[in-house]
Amino acid sequence: MRQHSLRKLEYNRVIDILHTYASTYLGRQMIEKLEPLQDKEVIRRKLAETQEASRMLAKGGHPPLPSLDGMETMMALLGTGYVMSEADFGFAAQFARSCEQLRQYMASKKTESPIVAAYGAAMFDLKPLRETIEACIDRGRIVDTASPELHKIRKKIRTAEERLQKKLEGMLSRFADILQERLVSQRNGRYVLPVKKEYRKRIPGTVLDESSSGQTVFVEPSELAGLQMDLSVLRVEENREEAQILARLTGEVETYSYELSVNQDTVGHYDFLFAKARWGLSIGGIAPELNDRRIIDLREARHPLLATKPVPLDIRLGDGYQALLITGPNTGGKTVALKTVGLLTLMAQSGLLIPAAEGSRLCVFRSVEVDIGDDQSLDSSLSTFSSHLRNVIDILAHAGSATLVLLDELATGTDPGEGVGLSIAVLEELYRRGSVIMATTHFNEIKEYARVTDGFQNARMAFDEETLSPLYRLDMGEAGNSYAFVIAAKLGISKGIIERARTIADSLKEGRGQTAVPRQAGGKSRATPTFGGRDDRETSRKFKGDANRDELLSRWSVGDVVFISQLRKPGVVYRLPDEKGNMIVQVQKEKLTINHKRIRKYIDKKHLYPGENYDMDIVFDTVENRKKRHLMGKRHMEGIVIEKLSED
């Protein structure tokens, strides 16, 4: 899979989430290397074990995973000549003990979870190694019985220490009057007495240290020197014997290096597996059925990364068609539908459970190619179109019969006519190659193409016309629309304009025939619609140069419906351009002053209103004001005031 597609579908966020469920460094390493697979049988096995692990957890299972604390460094140093420390052996013994517990736990789950339990059965028994370590080291210290020689040395050390203690106790009594305090301390491993500085010469011996105040000197008495020397020699012998014991134990551990490595990898795999299972459980995940027949059948599918609880989607592709065109209003969920299919496909091919209902099916693809969103930071239409075009070029360079292609907002960012033509040509080429296609669009020409073309299917995102709210439900087999007329009516455009707009839109659809396109290899010819031009193309061109006011007036009429690009809203011309080219346009009951260069004509007045003498107050004035004006036209009405909307 290409990194561009993984990034666009936010696969990296899946990796980040899985990291939070792992507890070992090996588990996190395996998560970091996770990527979609292409072998259907391998993927099926991965899904089966993840689902089995998820069910184990759902029943209250708590696998006792070893922590692997201290194991990474220790395993890296085995065989390098490094002699392990007491702490290292403590980690090794704890790991061996935890492996025993894990093997026993998995053995008890063999019947209900055979796939997951099998990994535990493959682990090695490290009990002999643990017992060897524990016979020599206890709570981070080498025990006396670690070797016969060490036992003898430590016995001598204890005897020497007892003799020293008796000597010191006698001296504490004899020299009590010249000691700063009645206690024995050590300096550099040798016993000393805290003598007041002025009495230093009263005790023969060597000063080994002095207090920070200078009032106390720490003296090693001469009569203790011989005993101290004997004890120091014994300490050296002890250290030498301990080093030999640690070296011998290190060699013992190295003989288990393979077994330790296998068990450690198994623990890492278990950590990785249960991280996948825990997340799958948290999102209500299931293992989808897999196929290589280009069938996608998602039931109650949900995008796992949405902050709010998503509305489940039912999405079907295949079984007679391999391209699905999704239509509907902005913010209606079209892009989320694309991302849901794309991400769930990547998750399933990674052995991850997907948030969907049982019975869902997914195809195994060699690649998933994506054009979603704009990679450019520029706002110009050329930049947006160029970004989409580069993505499409990359897609065409990689797409084949085992490719899922996701295209968002076909024909955007350029001239609608040319954009529609190019989009249909790209769809035809992808279809010819056998790619499975999901695309979104607002354009009726592309919807019509999907309606009449073999192998294509329409779907729409449902929309509540009363509340102007998206329902986030995908209705298969039906082409939707952008609900421009419904939204315009709700926002205040008059009923007359809406009805006239519907008439014009219907007339633009008339006269469209069909023309044959080349036959697919081994397939039948398909009918492709031909589409007429738009009536407003000429009027949508920007004025060039400084036109005089007469020329401007000839282009506009009060009552023309225009589109204001800056606001992305329609309006109605209320006052014609002045000498500077500024016009007054009514937008949702507000009158705004806008220069003609920022406006394009959308529908000519003559197509909207019956007759030249149509009363434009019906469009510009309120119903209440028109009633008042009607009454005032009949007779004088005391106290009636007509308020006009501001033109600022």
Secondary structure, DSSP 8 states (H G I E B T S, - for coil): --HHHHHHTTHHHHHHHHHTT--SHHHHHHHHT------HHHHHHHHHHHHHHHHHHHTT--------TTHHHHHHHTTTT----HHHHHHHHHHHHHHHHHHHHHHHTTTT-HHHHHHHHTS---HHHHHHHHHHEETTEE-GGG-HHHHHHHHHHHHHHHHHHHHHHHHHHHTGGGBSSS--EEETTEEEEEEEGGGGGGS-EEEEEE-TTSSEEEEEEGGGHHHHHHHHHHHHHHHHHHHHHHHHHHHHHHTTHHHHHHHHHHHHHHHHHHHHHHHHHHTTEE--EEESSS-EEEEEE--TT-SS----EEEEE-SS-SEEEEE--TTSSHHHHHHHHHHHHHHHHTT--EES-TT-EEE--SEEEEE-S------SHHHHHHHHHHHHHHHHHH--TTEEEEE-STTTTS-HHHHHHHHHHHHHHHHHHT-EEEEE---HHHHHHHHHSTTEEEEEEEEETTTTEEEEEEEET------HHHHHHHTT--HHHHHHHHHHHHHHHTT--EEE----TTS---EEE-----TTTTTTS---S---HHHHHHH--TT-EEEETTTTEEEEEEE---TT-EEEEEETTEEEEEEGGGEEEEE-GGGTSSSTT--THHHHS-HHHHHHHHHHHHS--TT---------
